[in-house]
Amino acid sequence: MISSLSSSLLRRAAVVVLVFGALAACQKNDASAGQAAGKLNDAAQFAGQKLDQAASYVGQQIDATKNAAQQNLDSASAPSITIDPSALASSAQANLQNAASAASAQLGKAASITGQGLETAGRKLQAWSAQNAGTSASSSAPADSSDAQKQMDK
C-alpha cells in the first residue's frame, strides 16, 4: 500500500515536471534560453518541494496509524481482572463457614421438631396404653381393633 502510494506520487510529480517543462518551452515571448532553463529549474524545485511535503504527510499518517494500532493492541492484551489468591481463599473460607453454620441451625431445628413429634407420639401411646389396660382389666371381652385404632389416632 505504501509503495503504490509513493509510486503514484512519483508519477504525478514527474507529470507535473514534464508539463511545466513543456509550458516553459512553448512560451512565445522573447525569453532567452537561460531564462527558460531557470524557469524549468524553478518548476522542478517547486514540484520537488510538493513531493517532499506529500511524502512527509503520508509518513506522519502512517506513524499515527501505527501508534494508534499499537495502543489498541496494548490495551486489549492487558488483563482487566486481577485475582488475589489469599483474598479468594479467605472469601471461600468465610462462605463455607456461613454455609456450615446455616446447615447446623437447620439440622438443630429439624431435630427439635422431630423430638417434639416423638414426644407427642409417646404421650399418646402412653395414654392409649393406660386406657387399654384399664378397659382390658374391667372387661374380659376382647376389644375391637377399630376402637384401638381410633384411640391411637387421638
C-alpha positions as a Markdown table, in Angstrom:
| # | Residue | x | y | z |
|---|---|---|---|---|
| 1 | Met | 0.0 | 0.0 | 0.0 |
| 2 | Ile | 2.8 | 2.4 | 0.9 |
| 3 | Ser | 4.8 | 1.5 | -2.2 |
| 4 | Ser | 1.9 | 2.0 | -4.5 |
| 5 | Leu | 1.1 | 5.4 | -2.9 |
| 6 | Ser | 4.7 | 6.6 | -3.2 |
| 7 | Ser | 5.0 | 5.4 | -6.8 |
| 8 | Ser | 1.7 | 7.2 | -7.6 |
| 9 | Leu | 3.1 | 10.4 | -6.1 |
| 10 | Leu | 6.3 | 10.0 | -8.0 |
| 11 | Arg | 4.4 | 9.6 | -11.3 |
| 12 | Arg | 2.3 | 12.7 | -10.5 |
| 13 | Ala | 5.5 | 14.7 | -9.8 |
| 14 | Ala | 7.1 | 13.5 | -13.0 |
| 15 | Val | 4.0 | 14.5 | -15.0 |
| 16 | Val | 4.0 | 18.0 | -13.3 |
| 17 | Val | 7.7 | 18.5 | -14.1 |
| 18 | Leu | 7.1 | 17.5 | -17.7 |
| 19 | Val | 4.1 | 19.8 | -18.0 |
| 20 | Phe | 6.0 | 22.7 | -16.6 |
| 21 | Gly | 8.9 | 21.9 | -18.8 |
| 22 | Ala | 6.6 | 21.8 | -21.9 |
| 23 | Leu | 4.9 | 25.1 | -20.9 |
| 24 | Ala | 8.2 | 26.8 | -20.3 |
| 25 | Ala | 9.5 | 25.6 | -23.7 |
| 26 | Cys | 6.3 | 26.7 | -25.5 |
| 27 | Gln | 6.2 | 30.2 | -24.2 |
| 28 | Lys | 6.2 | 32.7 | -27.1 |
| 29 | Asn | 8.0 | 35.5 | -25.6 |
| 30 | Asp | 11.4 | 36.8 | -26.2 |
| 31 | Ala | 13.0 | 34.9 | -23.2 |
| 32 | Ser | 16.4 | 33.7 | -23.7 |
| 33 | Ala | 17.4 | 30.0 | -23.3 |
| 34 | Gly | 18.9 | 30.8 | -19.9 |
| 35 | Gln | 15.6 | 32.2 | -18.7 |
| 36 | Ala | 13.7 | 29.1 | -19.9 |
| 37 | Ala | 16.2 | 26.8 | -18.2 |
| 38 | Gly | 15.8 | 28.9 | -15.0 |
| 39 | Lys | 12.0 | 28.6 | -15.2 |
| 40 | Leu | 12.3 | 24.9 | -15.8 |
| 41 | Asn | 14.6 | 24.6 | -12.8 |
| 42 | Asp | 12.2 | 26.7 | -10.6 |
| 43 | Ala | 9.3 | 24.4 | -11.7 |
| 44 | Ala | 11.3 | 21.3 | -10.9 |
| 45 | Gln | 12.2 | 22.7 | -7.4 |
| 46 | Phe | 8.6 | 23.6 | -6.7 |
| 47 | Ala | 7.5 | 20.1 | -7.8 |
| 48 | Gly | 10.2 | 18.5 | -5.6 |
| 49 | Gln | 9.1 | 20.6 | -2.6 |
| 50 | Lys | 5.5 | 19.5 | -3.1 |
| 51 | Leu | 6.6 | 15.9 | -3.4 |
| 52 | Asp | 8.6 | 16.2 | -0.2 |
| 53 | Gln | 5.5 | 17.7 | 1.6 |
| 54 | Ala | 3.3 | 14.9 | 0.3 |
| 55 | Ala | 5.8 | 12.2 | 1.4 |
| 56 | Ser | 6.1 | 13.8 | 4.8 |
| 57 | Tyr | 2.3 | 13.9 | 5.2 |
| 58 | Val | 2.0 | 10.2 | 4.3 |
| 59 | Gly | 4.8 | 9.3 | 6.7 |
| 60 | Gln | 3.0 | 11.2 | 9.5 |
| 61 | Gln | -0.3 | 9.5 | 8.8 |
| 62 | Ile | 1.4 | 6.0 | 8.8 |
| 63 | Asp | 3.2 | 6.7 | 12.1 |
| 64 | Ala | -0.1 | 8.0 | 13.7 |
| 65 | Thr | -2.0 | 4.9 | 12.5 |
| 66 | Lys | 0.8 | 2.6 | 13.7 |
| 67 | Asn | 0.9 | 4.2 | 17.1 |
| 68 | Ala | -2.9 | 4.0 | 17.4 |
| 69 | Ala | -2.9 | 0.4 | 16.4 |
| 70 | Gln | -0.2 | -0.4 | 18.9 |
| 71 | Gln | -2.1 | 1.4 | 21.7 |
| 72 | Asn | -5.2 | -0.6 | 20.9 |
| 73 | Leu | -3.2 | -3.8 | 20.9 |
| 74 | Asp | -1.6 | -3.0 | 24.2 |
| 75 | Ser | -4.9 | -2.1 | 25.9 |
| 76 | Ala | -6.6 | -5.2 | 24.5 |
| 77 | Ser | -3.9 | -7.6 | 25.8 |
| 78 | Ala | -3.6 | -6.1 | 29.3 |
| 79 | Pro | -5.5 | -8.1 | 31.9 |
| 80 | Ser | -8.5 | -6.3 | 33.2 |
| 81 | Ile | -9.1 | -8.6 | 36.2 |
| 82 | Thr | -6.7 | -9.2 | 39.0 |
| 83 | Ile | -7.2 | -12.1 | 41.3 |
| 84 | Asp | -5.7 | -12.1 | 44.8 |
| 85 | Pro | -5.4 | -15.8 | 45.9 |
| 86 | Ser | -5.3 | -15.0 | 49.6 |
| 87 | Ala | -8.5 | -12.8 | 49.3 |
| 88 | Leu | -10.2 | -15.5 | 47.3 |
| 89 | Ala | -9.3 | -18.2 | 49.8 |
| 90 | Ser | -10.4 | -16.0 | 52.7 |
| 91 | Ser | -13.7 | -15.3 | 51.0 |
| 92 | Ala | -14.2 | -19.0 | 50.2 |
| 93 | Gln | -13.5 | -20.0 | 53.8 |
| 94 | Ala | -16.0 | -17.4 | 55.1 |
| 95 | Asn | -18.7 | -18.6 | 52.7 |
| 96 | Leu | -18.0 | -22.2 | 53.8 |
| 97 | Gln | -18.3 | -21.3 | 57.5 |
| 98 | Asn | -21.6 | -19.4 | 56.9 |
| 99 | Ala | -22.9 | -22.4 | 55.0 |
| 100 | Ala | -21.9 | -24.8 | 57.8 |
| 101 | Ser | -23.5 | -22.5 | 60.4 |
| 102 | Ala | -26.8 | -22.3 | 58.4 |
| 103 | Ala | -26.8 | -26.1 | 57.9 |
| 104 | Ser | -26.2 | -26.7 | 61.6 |
| 105 | Ala | -29.0 | -24.4 | 62.5 |
| 106 | Gln | -31.4 | -26.2 | 60.1 |
| 107 | Leu | -30.3 | -29.6 | 61.4 |
| 108 | Gly | -30.9 | -28.4 | 65.0 |
| 109 | Lys | -34.4 | -27.1 | 64.0 |
| 110 | Ala | -35.2 | -30.4 | 62.3 |
| 111 | Ala | -34.0 | -32.4 | 65.4 |
| 112 | Ser | -36.2 | -30.2 | 67.7 |
| 113 | Ile | -39.3 | -30.6 | 65.5 |
| 114 | Thr | -38.6 | -34.4 | 65.3 |
| 115 | Gly | -38.1 | -34.6 | 69.1 |
| 116 | Gln | -41.4 | -32.7 | 69.7 |
| 117 | Gly | -43.2 | -35.1 | 67.4 |
| 118 | Leu | -41.8 | -38.1 | 69.1 |
| 119 | Glu | -42.7 | -36.7 | 72.5 |
| 120 | Thr | -46.3 | -36.1 | 71.4 |
| 121 | Ala | -46.5 | -39.6 | 69.9 |
| 122 | Gly | -45.1 | -41.1 | 73.1 |
| 123 | Arg | -47.7 | -39.4 | 75.3 |
| 124 | Lys | -50.5 | -40.5 | 73.0 |
| 125 | Leu | -49.1 | -44.1 | 73.1 |
| 126 | Gln | -48.9 | -44.0 | 76.9 |
| 127 | Ala | -52.5 | -42.6 | 77.2 |
| 128 | Trp | -53.8 | -45.2 | 74.8 |
| 129 | Ser | -51.9 | -48.0 | 76.7 |
| 130 | Ala | -53.2 | -46.8 | 80.0 |
| 131 | Gln | -56.7 | -46.7 | 78.7 |
| 132 | Asn | -56.4 | -50.0 | 77.0 |
| 133 | Ala | -55.0 | -51.6 | 80.2 |
| 134 | Gly | -58.0 | -50.2 | 82.2 |
| 135 | Thr | -60.6 | -51.5 | 79.7 |
| 136 | Ser | -59.0 | -54.9 | 79.4 |
| 137 | Ala | -58.9 | -55.4 | 83.2 |
| 138 | Ser | -62.5 | -54.4 | 83.6 |
| 139 | Ser | -63.9 | -56.5 | 80.7 |
| 140 | Ser | -62.9 | -59.9 | 79.7 |
| 141 | Ala | -64.3 | -59.5 | 76.1 |
| 142 | Pro | -61.7 | -58.7 | 73.5 |
| 143 | Ala | -61.6 | -55.1 | 72.5 |
| 144 | Asp | -62.4 | -54.2 | 68.9 |
| 145 | Ser | -59.3 | -53.4 | 66.8 |
| 146 | Ser | -61.0 | -50.4 | 65.2 |
| 147 | Asp | -61.6 | -48.9 | 68.7 |
| 148 | Ala | -57.9 | -49.3 | 69.4 |
| 149 | Gln | -57.0 | -47.6 | 66.1 |
| 150 | Lys | -59.4 | -44.7 | 66.9 |
| 151 | Gln | -57.8 | -44.2 | 70.3 |
| 152 | Met | -54.3 | -44.2 | 68.8 |
| 153 | Asp | -55.3 | -41.6 | 66.2 |
| 154 | Lys | -56.4 | -39.2 | 69.0 |
